[in-house]
């Protein structure tokens, strides 16, 4: 079908989740009797007298990097390492607040400031299509075959396909970088509909001009590379503007976390490294929203006695990406965010309900959308 069909995916989840939950509880040694007594998570929590913690999908993406990233200045203590990635599991969560999060996926293109667990400010979102949708539809328009196995969907296939381009600039004059004109460059929003439409027009024009009625592979590779360049440049321009705005407001951004399925894109990561390397982090002031560990870290940085030690407090803004397998939706990010919220005392009542649409800005306000 060329992608995920939401309705079919919903039915598959409803069919398979009960057995998955049952297997998980059995593996945890909770016993058959407890399993038979529950059919929903809230009932399970109440039956076992355990805290219930609701997790916002977007917050989970934003916080995953705090599980998978080691603080660069900390020693590598083997007893807290994950055997596969060599990063700490849960000790000294990093990056420190506040940091920027760029969530780029099939359903979202969102740039926000993470001030603390449960407190976020949205800086920009898409006014039309998400970047993931643009990647997927462009891959389909260019008839790019999916990579074998579980290496990724059409977006990952487009990235790999573009690597074969011999002339990445062939179509750049005919592909717009969204919102890059002087009149709109400073606007904090994303848009990919125009770029996606431009790809469709070029494909139609190339096919119409070809005796075979088809667009050759080399041209398709060049167009894929051009599209990727424009889409990534658009993201980079808005992230750079956000860093400038945060700096002007005195907000000391520690890092940029890139999450979501498109966060696996190596070109995006590399370009963001270049952008963030131009900005410095340092001299932050402790706030009530920071954890005790973060306050102690800032105190140590501010009381360094030598110039060499003092320099450690100022460094470039770092780009942090979870491992590729944790960029897309996964259970690990939900579990970790539940732990982060639990450690902050953010426990929910057993009658908590699902909220289909909940702006992340509202998460810590106590206001629940109807």
Secondary structure by P-SEA (a helix, b strand, c coil): cccccaaaaaaaaaacaaaaaaaaaaaacccaaaaaacccaaaaaaaacbbbbbbcaaaaaaccccccccccccccccccccccccccccccccccccbbbbbbccccbbbbbbccccbbbbcbbbccccaaaaaaaaaaaacccccccccccaaaaaaaaaccccccccccccccccccccccccccccccaaaaaaaaaaaaaaaaacccccccaaaaaaaaaaaaaaaaaaaaaaaaaaaaaaaaacccccbbbbbccccccaaaaaaaaaaacccccccccccccccaaaaaaaaaaaacccccccccccccbbbbbcccccccccaaaaaaaaaaaaaacccccccccccccccccccccccccc
